[in-house]
Amino acid sequence: MSESMIGKVLYVCDCGPECKCDHSSEEPSSCACGEPAVRRKVLVEDDQRIYVAETGHADAVDEPGTEPFTTSDGRPVQGFTKQR
C-alpha cells in the first residue's frame, strides 16, 4: 500500500480545468504546453489520481471543502494522474 498524497505540496500545470498536459512535479517546473507549474496542496486522491484546487485561478484555496471534490470556497478540484 502506498503512502497517502493528501496534504503534500506539488507543482501542477496552470492551464486550467481543460488541461491535457497532466503535468505534476515535486519541484518548481513548467509543463509541455509552456505554462508554468503552480504550487498546490493535494486535497483528495483515489487509486489513479490526485486532486488539487482548480488551476487557472490566481486566488485558489488550498483547503478541502465540506462537499466531496470541492475546495472550502466551493470551487471544484482538478485531477492529475499520480506519478509512479
C-alpha positions, 0 to 999 in steps of 0.5 A: 500500500502506498503512502497517502498524497493528501496534504503534500505540496506539488507543482501542477500545470496552470492551464486550467480545468481543460488541461491535457498536459497532466503535468505534476512535479515535486519541484518548481517546473513548467509543463509541455504546453509552456505554462508554468507549474503552480504550487498546490496542496493535494486535497483528495486522491483515489487509486489513479489520481490526485486532486488539487484546487482548480488551476487557472485561478490566481486566488485558489484555496488550498483547503478541502471543502465540506462537499466531496471534490470541492475546495472550502470556497466551493470551487471544484478540484482538478485531477492529475494522474499520480506519478509512479 
